[in-house]
Amino acid sequence: MAKINAKALKQATLHMIDFDTKRPFTFDFNALAELQEFYDDPLQAMAQLDKMNLKAMRAIVFSGLVAGAMAQGKEFELNPGQVGSYMTGLFSDEERFASLFEIIGEASKAFFPETEDKEEADDVEEEGKNEQEPATK
């Protein structure tokens, strides 16, 4: 299970996304807690986005929408199945679908800035391992 450095968590931004209607979306502690209802390790769900895992996509969108509603002091009235049904419509509109997941990426990077920095450092380190030094005699 990945560890989250609590000091690295930042204030989450509230985004308005075009879903079934304009809805608030945020990726904050409440979103992580909601996501934990689907995945023991919320970061595992985030890692599944790159693999286009549909279950993870729906869970992340649902969790961010719930947290967005909470941030505005409102109840979120959709269930995960209804969120998935609205996401079906997004598949036919590539621009809206891409926009939604761009917001998710931005929101998660803003919330976990040290995770992004660590990933970049790991990538640089890995690239260095793949480069071979010229042979000397």
C-alpha positions in Angstrom: 0.0 0.0 0.0 1.4 3.4 -1.0 2.1 5.8 1.8 0.7 9.4 1.7 2.7 12.1 3.4 0.1 14.1 5.2 2.3 17.2 5.1 2.3 17.0 1.3 -1.5 17.2 1.1 -2.5 20.7 -0.2 -5.8 22.7 -0.1 -8.0 21.2 -2.8 -9.5 23.3 -5.6 -13.1 23.2 -6.4 -13.8 22.7 -10.1 -17.1 22.9 -11.9 -17.5 20.1 -14.4 -20.0 19.6 -17.2 -21.6 16.3 -16.2 -25.4 15.7 -16.3 -25.4 19.4 -15.2 -22.7 21.7 -14.0 -21.5 20.0 -10.8 -18.7 20.8 -8.2 -15.8 18.4 -8.3 -12.8 18.3 -5.9 -10.1 15.9 -4.9 -9.6 16.3 -1.2 -9.6 14.3 1.9 -13.3 13.5 1.6 -12.7 12.3 -2.0 -10.0 10.0 -0.7 -12.3 8.7 2.0 -15.0 8.1 -0.5 -12.6 6.4 -2.9 -11.6 4.1 0.0 -15.1 2.7 -0.2 -14.1 1.2 -3.5 -10.4 0.6 -3.1 -8.5 -0.1 0.2 -5.7 2.0 -1.2 -7.1 5.1 -3.0 -3.8 5.6 -4.8 -4.3 2.2 -6.4 -7.4 3.6 -8.1 -5.4 6.6 -9.3 -2.7 4.3 -10.8 -5.4 2.4 -12.6 -6.4 5.5 -14.7 -3.4 5.1 -16.9 -4.6 1.6 -17.7 -8.1 3.0 -18.6 -9.6 0.8 -15.9 -13.4 1.7 -16.1 -14.1 0.7 -12.5 -11.4 3.1 -11.2 -12.6 5.8 -13.5 -16.1 5.6 -12.2 -15.0 5.4 -8.6 -12.8 8.5 -8.9 -15.4 10.5 -10.7 -18.0 9.5 -8.2 -15.7 10.3 -5.2 -14.8 13.7 -6.6 -18.4 14.6 -7.2 -19.4 13.5 -3.7 -16.6 15.6 -2.2 -17.5 18.6 -4.5 -21.0 18.5 -3.2 -19.8 18.2 0.4 -17.5 21.2 -0.2 -20.6 23.3 -1.1 -22.6 21.9 1.8 -24.9 20.0 -0.5 -26.0 16.4 -0.6 -24.9 14.3 -3.6 -28.0 12.5 -5.0 -26.5 10.2 -7.6 -25.3 6.6 -6.9 -22.2 5.1 -8.6 -24.4 3.3 -11.2 -26.0 6.6 -12.2 -22.6 8.3 -12.4 -21.5 5.4 -14.7 -24.5 5.9 -16.9 -23.7 9.6 -17.3 -20.1 8.6 -18.1 -21.3 6.4 -20.9 -22.6 9.6 -22.6 -19.1 11.2 -22.1 -17.5 8.4 -24.1 -19.2 9.7 -27.3 -18.0 13.2 -26.6 -14.2 12.9 -26.6 -13.7 16.6 -25.8 -15.9 16.5 -22.6 -14.4 13.1 -21.6 -10.8 14.4 -22.0 -11.7 17.6 -20.2 -13.1 15.7 -17.2 -10.0 13.5 -16.9 -7.7 16.5 -17.4 -9.4 18.1 -14.4 -9.0 14.9 -12.4 -5.3 14.9 -13.2 -4.9 18.6 -12.3 -6.9 18.1 -9.1 -4.9 15.1 -7.9 -1.5 16.7 -8.8 -2.5 19.8 -6.9 -3.5 17.7 -3.9 -0.4 15.4 -4.0 2.4 17.7 -5.2 5.2 15.6 -3.6 3.9 12.5 -5.3 4.4 14.2 -8.6 7.8 15.4 -7.6 8.8 11.9 -6.5 7.6 10.3 -9.7 9.6 12.8 -11.8 12.7 12.1 -9.7 12.2 8.4 -10.0 11.8 8.8 -13.8 15.1 10.8 -14.0 16.8 8.2 -11.8 15.5 5.4 -14.0 16.7 7.1 -17.2 20.2 7.4 -15.7 20.2 3.7 -15.0 19.3 2.9 -18.6 22.2 5.0 -20.0 25.4 3.0 -20.3 28.8 4.5 -19.7 31.3 4.0 -22.5 33.7 1.1 -21.9 37.2 2.1 -20.8 40.3 0.1 -20.7 
